[in-house]
Amino acid sequence: MAIAAQNGAWLEEFTNQPPAAPWVQALREAAFQRFVELGFPTTHDEEWRFTNVAPIARTSWLLQSRDREGAVPDDARPHLAQHASFDRNAFVALNTAFLNQVTIVQVPRSAVLDQPIQIPVGQAVSPANAAIESKAAFHPRTLILVGANAQCRIVETYLGTGSYFTNAVTEIVAGEGAVIDHYKLQQESPEAFHVATMHATLGRNANFSSHSIALGGSLVRNDANVTLAEGTEATLNGLYIVNGRQHVDNHTQIDHAKPHGTSHELYKGILDGHASAVFNGRIIVREDAQKTDSKQTNKNLVLSDDAVINTKPELQILADDVRCTHGATIGQLDAEALFYLQSRGIGRRQARDLLTYAFAQDIIDRVKVPALKDQLEKVLFEKFHEHVE
């Protein structure tokens, strides 16, 4: 009965959408049908065993528009929903079912952009309409097309106040020899729910890096997927900082589909209070992907006895001439380092904050957009230096 009621609520929202071009409508209908078949995942599903989305599934959300209404441009047709598949992911299916606006970024062949492309996504709940807007659902969709040999930096920012549900999908297509530096900053309210999928399909000899910074939200799930071609280099970096009863789940998949691909991955987490986190990193090396070089690392700093981290690195290697490594660590602050700082006259809480800041700084130092780096350093300083005079 509960499932039927949920599907009924989504069906009503689905049928009340503004009309769309025939090809968009066909895509919507196929995606909604798949969502009904899949249903929201439960902890019985291996990919969701440590993340309970029941608070999202049992709420009757009201569809809200973002920025503008209007038909999906035909420019998106060759690529839209061709990379982030909705076949196995109910949230991607739900996002695709509610396509009515797409943010499209196109970087021409051989273009070199000096300034970063900003993609802000903001939701707000005002006190006057909090009763209605607290059940608002947003399905932002972004398509980024970068031509051969082009170079660009892209910053996606998710901000908001109040309680709401963001279900985002970003598809990135990189041409041969393209260089892309991608950033995602998620700093939504402590009451918000955030589920997002990013899928990058990379051309031959492309160079792609993505940096995911997760600071806000009550329940957060980030899927970052990359498919490499021959000679491609890909880097996935991530930083998640949670406290209170926040929960963040990072799932990554790097798919080496062709030979001579290189990938690097470093995700670091800081947990305090009763917070919980998940890191699941999968590296796939296909049978034809000889000479693959891949390294994955996940490091976690647990500051409280009540915080919980579940980490699971995975390697699926079908080729024989490869070099692949992975590692995961979970620990507390170094006692000797704490003692050293205290012996120099620094208070215990100050020393704790300094060491925590240094642990996170490793990821921040990899940010190549000065304004974003300054913003993140300020956030970290406020978080971890509040006791330092």
ZITA-V43104 format. One line per field, one symbol per residue. ss: DSSP state (2 for helix, 1 for strand, 0 for the rest). phi: phi as a letter, one per 20 degrees, with the letter a starting at -180 (. if undefined). psi: psi as a letter, one per 30 degrees, with the letter a starting at -180 (. if undefined). A space follows every 10 residues. Layout:
BEGIN
ss: ???
phi: ???
psi: ???
END
This chain:
BEGIN
ss: 0222222222 2222200000 0222222222 2222222200 0000022200 0002222000 0110000000 0002220000 0000000002 2222222000 0011111000 0100001111 1110002222 2220011100 1111110000 1111111111 0000111111 1111000011 1111111000 0011111111 1100001111 1111000011 1111111100 0011111111 1100001111 1111110000 0111111111 1000011111 1111100000 0111111111 1100000111 1111111000 0111111111 1000222222 2220000222 2222222222 2222000002 2222222222 222200000
phi: .fffffffff fffffefffc ggfffffgff ffffffffmf fcffegfcfd ceegfffeee edfcedmbeq ffgfgegfdf mecefefdcf ffffgffdfc aceddcdfgm fcefdfeece cccbdegfcf feffdfdccf cccdddfgme cbcccecdcr cndacdcdcc dccdfgmfcc ddccddcfff eedccbcdcd ddfgmfcccc cdddcdnecc cddcccdedf mfdcccdbcc ccbldfcccd dcbddeecfm ecccbcdccc ccmdfcbccc dddddfgeef mfcccccccc ddecfefccd cbecccdddd dccccbbbcc bdfffffgfg fffeneffff ffffffffff ggfffefddg ffffffffff fffddfdef
psi: eeeeeeeeee eeeefgllll leeeeeeeee eeeeeeeelk llffkefgfg jjgefeefkj lkkklkelll lkkfffeffk gfejkgefje eeeeeefhjf kkjkkkjlkg kjkekkkkik jkkkjleege eeffgkkkik kkkjjklkgl klkkjkkjll lakljkjkkk kkjklkgljk jkkjjjhllf flkjkkkkkk jklkgljkkk jkjjfalekk kkkjkkkkak gkkkkjkkkk jkabglkkjj kkkjjjfllh kkkkkjkkkk klbglllkkj kkkkjlefhl gkjkkkkkkk jjflffkkkj kjkkkjjflf iljklllkkk llkkeeeeee eefggkleee eeeeeeeeef feeeffkgje eeeeeeeeee eeefgfgk.
END
